[in-house]
Amino acid sequence: MPKVDFAALSDEVLNQHFMPRIAVPDHETWLNSDLATSDGIRRKLAADGRGQLDRRYGPGPRQLLDFFPASKPNAPILVWIHGGYWRALSKEHYTSIAPTFLQVSAAVVIIGYDLCPTVTLAELLAQTRAALHWVRSHAAEMQGDPDRIVLAGNSAGAHICAMALQHDWSGDAFPPESLRAAALITGIYDLTPVQRLPVQAEVRLLPDDIAALSPQMQPIRSKARCLVAVGADEPAMWIAQSRDYHDKLVTAGVPSNLMVVPNRHHFSITRDLADAATPLAHAVMDLLNA
């Protein structure tokens, strides 16, 4: 697909392609069901002594995380970062993914963060990097290997994961090579359209933020193995974001696998991670061996 000239498109067209809640009219049904399912799993894991909930990693009201220890020591750590266009949803929506990866002896961490406009997007990214510091320093508590961290996230969470990989960690007490791999699921990597979308009222991007906070426009610093996945039923320009970012990774010499998952849209694709039999779940499991 040729590079899109966003300036030539109407706001209506941009909304159809880059506002998933418009593209999937029954999105609330999907989100409410995910939250209910995840709540039951979260409570059961905690009741069974298999999880630590709402551990604080920073001072912000949402700077909390849940972790579920591995069944054996020195396990890989899957760190999940939720979506919501940086201004909605929560870690509590996605606990349903945890059993899939616990059963293959990984530790699972699900991160929360303060939302826009309470914080800027740059501050939000700094919070999630602080969460990675916390995970690494507490790895032993979850029977995890601090140097075998696999990032994973959906939508805005995929963007956050990509930005962590592309962050310049020099001068920071965090070895970037500990980020072994990343599963970037239904992400947005070029923020150019965001300033013209309804979410801009809360995200409040400034003109300089577009290049500074777009993985598609930032240099590739990590060679961590990547999975870039997107639903085949998503709008064409949303799918193009994943194709373009995958191409950028491959051009930079990063081992990357592109998955366009059939019969999945923005709100159904993450459910594949709660089913260990799906190709997407298998692809993420494979990253745990990176």
Helices and strands as residue ranges (DSSP letters): G 6-8, H 11-18, H 20-23, H 27-47, E 52-56, E 64-68, E 75-81, G 91-93, G 95-97, H 98-102, E 107-111, H 121-137, G 139-142, E 144-154, H 156-166, G 176-178, E 179-185, G 192-196, H 200-203, H 207-212, G 215-217, E 225-231, H 236-251, E 256-261, G 269-274, H 279-287
